[in-house]
Amino acid sequence: MLKFKNFSLCAALCASSLVLSMSAQAQITTESPPEEMGWWDSGKAKVNKILDEGDLSLMVAGHTHHGRGTYTKERIAELNEHTWGMGFSKAIRTKEDNEESLYAMVISDSHFRPQPMAGYAYQWMRPLGDKVEVGGGLTGVFISRTDYFGGFPFPVILPVASIGTRNTKLMATYVPRLSRNKGNGDVLFMFVRFDLK
């Protein structure tokens, strides 16, 4: 079992490898206008655009909150809520000033094991003032966990939200309770994203 003391280096290496592999697979041409492309080519063009033009950011995770109403006290005492980890993302702004991003990160999961994940997120952004903004949207992500499907990556769609400036944001995603079993409750996962400009 991989504990946190050896985890930071593993997280950095795994997240970097995931970003590089995504970048290598996104080499396509976009000579045809997007409206003439099929959905597959249009999706690849979007990935290529985000990887080529997006701002690179560092993502640092450190806290996961397990719902006190959906887990027993005994179960919460066994779980890791200091889910340290890191990763990288690339994000662009749309014509409507919303945000699209691709990301890859590795954290220490609730059972102190590595949890790599990579995905796409779309957030509708709204200003709160001159510099601060809030966002809300959805993320589609592939996750690998040792306690599900033998570690084989599986897809999920989750809500995502953020607050901060364009360069630094506190972000969160929510995993709803999937069963009535008190050992499996809802989870709020939080992390910070810093632009590397």
N, C-alpha and C positions, 0 to 999 in steps of 0.2 A: 504494500500500500504506500502511495506517494504522499508524504506529509508536506506541510507548507515550507519547511526549512529548505527543501530541495526544489520547491515549486516555481519560484520566480524565473530561474534560468530556463526551465522546461517550458513555461508559459511564453516567454519571449521567443524562444526558438520555434515552437509550434505555431504561434501566431504569425511570425515572419514567414515561415514556410507556406502557410495557407495564403497569405497575401501575394507572395511571389507566384504561387501556382495559379491563382486566379488571374493575375496579370498576364502570365504566359499563355493562358487559354483564351484570352480576349483579343487576339490579333486577327481582326477581320477588316474588310473594307466596307465603306458605306457610300459607294458611288450612287446607288439608287436612293431616291427620296424615301423617308421612313414610311409614307403612305403606300408605297409600292412594294414594301417588304412584307413577307409573311411574319407571323407572330414570333417565330423562332429567331429569324434574322433581325427583327426589330429589337428583341430582347438582348441579343448579342451586341447590337449596336449601342444599346443603352449601357451595358456593362463596359464596353470599350470606352465610351464617352466619360463615364464616371472615373475609370481607372486612369485615363489620359489627362483629364481636365480637373479632376477633383482635388480638393485640399487634403493633404495627409494629416491625420490626427493620431494621437496616442490615447488609448482607452485604458483607464485604471479602475479595476473593480476592488471592492473591499467589504461590502455589506449585503447580506440577503436577510430579509425579514420573513420569518415563517409565521403565518397567521395564528394568533393566540386562540382564536375561536375554532380553528379547524385541526389543531394538533393538541395532544395532551401535554401537560407540563413535563411528564417523564420523557416523552418523545422529543420535545424541544431541547431538553437537557443533553440529549445524545447528538443533536445536529450541529453542524458547523454554520454559524451565521457570519463568520469573518471569511468570506469567500474571496480571498485575494487572488488577483490575476491581472493579466494585461493583454492588450491586443492593439490592432491598428485599424483605421478606417479611412476611406476616401469619400468625400461628400461634395456634391454640386448643388447649386440653386437652379430651380426651374424658372421659366419665364414669369410664373406667378409668384416668385420668391418663396416657394416651398423648398423642401430639402429632400434629396435622394442620396442614399449612401450605401456602400458596400463595406463589410467589416469582417474581421476574423479575430477571435480572442480565445484564450484559455483561462479558466478559473479553477479554483479548488472548490469542488461541489459540496453539497450538504453532508456528504459522507467522507470528506477529506480526500477525494480522488480527483484526478484531472478531468475537466469537462471542456473539450474543444468545441467551438461553434463558429459558423460562418454564415452570413446571410446578407439580405437586402432590406433596407428600411425606407419608408416614405413618411414624411411628416409635413402636415399643414402648419405653417409658421404664422404667428401673430405677434406684433410688437407690443411691449408693455411700457415702452418709453423710448428715449433716444437710442439706448444701447441694448436694453434687456428685451428678450423675446421668449415666448413659450411655444411649444410645439406638441402636436399629438398626431398619432397615425398608427401604422401597422408595420410589423416586421415579419418576413418569411425567413426562417433560419433552419439550418441543419445542425443538429446537436448530437454529440456522441457521449453517452453515459454508460458506465460499467454496469449499472443496475437495470438497464433497459436494452432489450434486443442484443444482449451480449456485446455491447459496445458499438454495434453497427449504427452509423449515423441515420437519424430519422428527421423528417421535416415537421415543423410546427409553425403556426401563424399566431402571433401574440400582439397585444397592444404595446405601443411605445410612447413615451412622453419625455419632454425635456424643458428645462428652464435655464437661462443664462444668456451669454452674448453669442455672437456668431463664432467667436474663437474658443470659448470655454463654456461647457454645458454640464449640468447635473442631469443625468438621464436615468430612466427607469423603465422596466417592463414588468408586467404582472402575469403570473401563471395561475390560472384559476384552479380551484379544487376539482379534481377529476373523479373522485369517488367519495363515498360516505365513510370510508375507513379513516379513523382518527390518526393513522400513521401516514396518510397522504393528504396534505392540506394545501391551502393556497400560499403563494410565495411572491414577495416583492423583491426584485433584483435591481440594485442600484450601482451606477458607475459614473465616473467623470470622464469627459472627452476634452482633450487639449489639442488645439491646432499646432502643428510643427512648422511654423513659418519662420 
